[in-house]
Amino acid sequence: DVQLVESGGEAVQAGGSLRLSCAASRSIRSSYCMGWFRQAPGKEREGVAAIGSDGGTRYADSVKGRFSISVDNAKNTLYLQMNSLKPEDTAMYYCAAVACGGGNGYWALNPRMYGYWGQGTQVTVS
């Protein structure tokens, strides 16, 4: 059981950068796979980036080369560094966690696989 709280979302101009944070209530790296997801108005929730407890990462094609997911184990915090932001990146961003044994496989960007969710943080790019 883990609680997640996102922060860092705000309005930014196209081409700019943001770093989102997700604070976990307990140590997560050794026992959980983590992911960032987003949902824009009128669209389904989609996977953006994920990281396994083994450190392996996966990204949606739309953000490869622009976004980077990482974990600070000492702070129990997940991050999403977002660069070269586009208006199409505008969405509510959520972090999520699921118990896993290390590898996150092909399912890592499927929101239906995650059982623990934060409240979301809004990112608006104009």
N, C-alpha and C positions, 0 to 999 in steps of 0.2 A: 504494500500500500504506500503510495507516494502522492504528495500534492505538488502541483506545478503552477508557477505564476510567471507570466510573460510581462516584459516591459521593453521600452525603446521605440515603439512605433510612433510615427509622427508624419506630418506633411513635408515633402521634400521635392525639389525640382528634378526634372528628368536629367540623368547623368550624374546625379549625386549618390551619396552613400549613407547607409544606416547600419547599425549593429543592434540586433534584437537579442535579448537575454531571456532565459528561462531558468528561474531558481527552483530547485527541487528541495523538498523538506528532509531528504535523507540522501545518503550515498547511493548513486545509481549506476555508475559506470560498470561495475563488476557483474551486475545482475540484470540490467535493462538495456534494450535497444531504444533509441530516441529518434524523434523525427520532427520536422517542421512542415506544417501544412498551411494552405491558404484557401480562402473562399471569397470570391467576388460576387457582387449582386447578380442574381440570375444564373449562377454557375454552381456546379457541384464542388465539394471540397476536394482538393487535389494535393498530392504529395509534392513537396519542394526539395527537401534534402533529408537524409537519414544517416545515422551513425550507429554501428553495432557496438556491443560491449567489448569487442575485439579491436575497435578503432576503425574498421572499414567504413567507407562512406559511399553514398549513392546520391545522385542528383537527377532531377527532372531535366530533360533536354533543353527546356526553355530557359534554364538558369545556369547551365554548365558554363564555366569560365567567368561567371559574374558573382555567384554566391558561394560561400564556404561555411560548412558546419564544423563546430569544434566543441570540446568539453574541457572545462577547468575542474578537475577532480577535487582539488583542495577547496573550492568554493561550491561544489555540487551545483554547477551552473552550466547550462547548454547555451551556445551562442549561434547566431546566424549573421555572418557578415555579408552585407548586400552592397555590391558596387554596380556602377553603370546602370542605375535604376531607370526603368521605362514606365510609361503610363500603364502598360499592361500588367505591371506588378502590383497595382493597387488592389488591396484585399485586406480582409481580416486574417492575421497570421496567428496560428496556434502551435504550441509545442505539445508533444504527446510522448507517452512511454508505454512499453510493453515488456513484460518479463521475457528474457531470452537467454540462450546459452552462449552467445558470442556473435556468431554470424547472423546477419539479417536477411540475406538471400533476396530473391526476386520480389518478395512481398513487401519490402521495406517502405515503399512509397504508397502503399494501399492503406488508407485511413481506417478501413474496417478491421485491420489487424491490431489496432492500438486500443488499450483499455483505460488509460489515464490521460486526461486532457487538462490543459490550462484554460483560462477564461478568454484568451485572445487579446491581441493588440493591433490597432488599426494602422496600416501603412497607406498613405495616399501620395501618388506621384503625379505631378502635373507639369 
